[in-house]
Amino acid sequence: MAERSEVVMLCGLAGSGKTTYAQSLETEGYVRLSVDEEIWRRFGRYGIDYEPARYDEHTEVARRAVRERMLALIAQRRDVVIDSSFWQRSTRQAYKELIEQAGGRWRLVYLKADPAVLRQRLHTRAERFDANAAFPITDALLDRYLEGFEEPVHEGEEVVIVDGRPT
């Protein structure tokens, strides 16, 4: 058993390949935690199984569940990968502190993708029926995400440049 748990925080916009990256770590023994999948499992699909007005409420429930599970896994010295966007610097910092206080160590992996690649991937994703497609991301919403995303710089991040291949 590891001396300390490692928690990989994946950072990147929708469509950047976070889930694919997280699934590859899962094959190495990491426990994958996903806010999107927690929402899907508990509440279903946005606008179909629950009213859009409840999305923020459901997201908060899912975030709390992921955070609690992460802390329990750190206590068990299990390695964890968090499949989430971590789009705000303050959220990344809060998680780093939480992980360290719980006795774990963190890695911040930033999946950096060109907006055209993200658009193409999101159009393809919209045709699927799974947790990653449970919340539709339109071009207009992606534009808002691009504007609001706080790119990690000098935060101890590892940058992975994402090419145009499908995930």
C-alpha positions in Angstrom: 0.0 0.0 0.0 1.2 3.5 -0.8 2.6 5.7 1.9 0.5 8.6 0.7 -2.4 8.8 -1.6 -2.0 10.6 -4.9 -4.9 12.7 -6.1 -4.7 13.7 -9.8 -6.8 16.8 -10.4 -7.7 17.0 -14.1 -8.2 20.5 -15.4 -9.6 21.5 -18.8 -12.6 22.5 -20.7 -15.4 20.2 -21.8 -14.2 18.0 -24.6 -10.5 18.2 -23.7 -10.2 14.5 -22.9 -10.4 14.5 -19.1 -12.6 11.4 -19.0 -10.4 9.5 -21.4 -7.3 10.5 -19.4 -9.0 9.6 -16.1 -10.0 6.2 -17.5 -6.4 5.5 -18.4 -5.4 6.1 -14.8 -8.2 3.9 -13.7 -6.5 1.0 -15.5 -3.4 1.7 -13.3 -5.4 1.4 -10.1 -6.6 4.9 -9.5 -10.2 5.4 -8.4 -12.0 7.7 -10.8 -14.4 10.2 -9.4 -16.6 12.3 -11.6 -19.1 15.0 -10.8 -20.9 14.4 -14.2 -21.2 10.7 -13.5 -22.4 11.3 -10.0 -25.2 13.6 -11.3 -26.1 11.0 -14.0 -26.2 8.2 -11.5 -28.3 10.1 -8.9 -30.5 12.3 -11.1 -30.3 11.3 -14.7 -30.1 13.5 -17.8 -30.5 17.3 -17.8 -33.8 18.4 -19.1 -35.1 14.8 -19.5 -34.9 13.2 -16.0 -34.8 16.4 -14.1 -35.8 20.0 -14.6 -32.9 22.3 -15.8 -33.7 24.7 -12.9 -32.4 21.9 -10.5 -29.0 21.5 -12.2 -27.1 23.8 -9.8 -28.6 22.0 -6.8 -27.8 18.6 -8.3 -24.3 19.7 -9.1 -23.6 20.8 -5.5 -24.9 17.4 -4.2 -22.6 15.6 -6.6 -19.6 17.8 -5.7 -20.1 17.1 -2.0 -20.3 13.4 -2.7 -17.1 13.4 -4.8 -15.3 15.4 -2.1 -16.4 13.1 0.7 -15.4 10.0 -1.3 -12.1 11.5 -2.2 -11.3 12.1 1.5 -12.3 8.6 2.4 -10.1 7.2 -0.3 -7.1 9.3 0.8 -7.6 7.9 4.4 -7.4 4.4 2.8 -4.2 5.5 1.0 -5.9 4.9 -2.4 -4.9 6.8 -5.5 -7.6 9.0 -7.0 -8.3 10.8 -10.2 -10.9 13.6 -10.2 -12.6 13.9 -13.6 -13.7 17.5 -13.3 -12.9 20.8 -15.1 -11.3 22.7 -12.1 -11.9 25.8 -14.2 -11.4 28.3 -11.2 -8.0 28.9 -9.7 -9.6 29.3 -6.2 -11.3 25.8 -6.5 -8.0 24.2 -7.5 -6.2 25.9 -4.6 -8.9 24.8 -2.1 -8.7 21.2 -3.4 -4.9 21.2 -3.1 -5.2 22.3 0.5 -7.9 19.8 1.3 -5.8 17.0 -0.2 -2.7 18.0 1.7 -4.6 18.4 5.0 -6.0 14.9 4.5 -2.5 13.5 4.1 -2.5 13.1 0.4 -0.4 14.6 -2.4 -1.8 16.3 -5.5 -1.0 16.5 -9.1 -2.7 19.1 -11.4 -2.9 17.9 -15.0 -4.1 20.5 -17.4 -5.5 19.2 -20.7 -5.1 22.1 -23.1 -7.0 22.0 -26.3 -7.7 24.4 -29.2 -11.3 25.7 -29.2 -12.0 24.2 -32.7 -11.0 20.7 -31.3 -13.3 21.2 -28.3 -16.3 22.2 -30.6 -15.8 19.2 -32.8 -15.6 16.8 -29.9 -18.6 18.3 -28.2 -20.7 18.0 -31.4 -19.8 14.3 -31.5 -20.5 13.8 -27.8 -23.9 15.3 -28.1 -25.0 12.3 -30.2 -24.2 9.9 -27.3 -26.3 8.9 -24.4 -24.0 8.7 -21.4 -23.0 10.7 -18.3 -20.7 13.0 -20.4 -23.5 13.9 -22.6 -26.0 14.3 -19.8 -25.6 18.1 -19.9 -25.6 19.5 -23.4 -22.9 22.0 -24.2 -23.8 24.2 -27.1 -21.4 26.4 -29.0 -22.7 29.5 -27.1 -22.1 27.7 -23.8 -18.6 26.6 -24.9 -17.9 30.3 -25.7 -18.9 31.2 -22.1 -16.7 28.5 -20.7 -13.8 29.7 -22.8 -14.3 33.2 -21.5 -14.6 32.2 -17.9 -11.9 29.5 -17.8 -8.9 30.4 -15.6 -6.0 28.7 -17.2 -3.5 27.3 -14.7 -0.2 29.2 -14.8 2.6 28.6 -12.2 0.3 26.4 -10.1 2.5 23.3 -10.3 0.5 22.1 -13.3 1.5 19.5 -15.9 0.3 20.6 -19.3 -0.9 18.0 -21.8 -1.5 19.5 -25.3 -4.6 17.9 -26.8 -4.6 17.1 -30.5 -7.6 16.8 -32.7 -8.1 13.0 -32.4 -11.4 11.9 -30.9 -11.5 10.8 -27.3 
